[in-house]
Amino acid sequence: MTEKELHRLSKSELLELMLAVRKEYDELKKENDELKEKLADKEALLSRLDSIEKKVAALVGGV
């Protein structure tokens, strides 16, 4: 939407547009937060797997 088109909107149309933008923002923020949490979980899992791999390598190398 161009700036000229925005100037032609009524106050109620602008409010409706703002509410739609806010709703989309809230949905995207929620999705982003969920993805961040999944990423953190996967990073923690990789860290634990790395630790286990090092311990197994030490046990195998020590035999």
FENBEL-V459042 format. One record per residue. N is the residue number from 1. PSI is psi in radians with two decimals (NA if undefined). OMEGA is omega in whole degrees, -180 to 180 (NA if undefined). NEAR is the number of other ideal C-beta (glycine too) atoms within 10 Angstrom. Layout:
BEGIN
N&PSI&OMEGA&NEAR + N&PSI&OMEGA&NEAR
END
This chain:
BEGIN
1&2.28&-179&8 + 2&2.89&179&7 + 3&-0.63&179&6 + 4&-0.73&179&7 + 5&-0.66&178&8 + 6&-0.70&-180&11 + 7&-0.42&-179&8 + 8&-0.22&-178&9 + 9&2.58&176&13 + 10&2.94&179&8 + 11&-0.72&-179&7 + 12&-0.63&178&8 + 13&-0.67&177&11 + 14&-0.73&179&12 + 15&-0.76&178&11 + 16&-0.73&178&12 + 17&-0.75&179&13 + 18&-0.71&179&10 + 19&-0.68&179&10 + 20&-0.71&179&10 + 21&-0.72&180&10 + 22&-0.71&179&10 + 23&-0.79&179&10 + 24&-0.72&177&10 + 25&-0.82&-180&10 + 26&-0.72&179&10 + 27&-0.75&180&10 + 28&-0.64&178&10 + 29&-0.76&179&10 + 30&-0.79&179&10 + 31&-0.73&179&10 + 32&-0.77&179&10 + 33&-0.72&179&10 + 34&-0.71&179&10 + 35&-0.65&176&10 + 36&-0.71&180&10 + 37&-0.75&178&10 + 38&-0.72&179&10 + 39&-0.76&179&10 + 40&-0.71&178&10 + 41&-0.75&-180&10 + 42&-0.66&177&10 + 43&-0.70&178&10 + 44&-0.72&178&10 + 45&-0.77&179&10 + 46&-0.66&179&10 + 47&-0.76&178&10 + 48&-0.71&179&10 + 49&-0.68&178&10 + 50&-0.73&179&10 + 51&-0.77&179&10 + 52&-0.74&180&10 + 53&-0.74&179&10 + 54&-0.70&179&10 + 55&-0.73&179&10 + 56&-0.74&179&10 + 57&-0.69&179&10 + 58&-0.69&179&10 + 59&-0.77&-180&9 + 60&-0.70&180&8 + 61&-0.48&-178&7 + 62&-0.19&-177&6 + 63&NA&NA&5
END
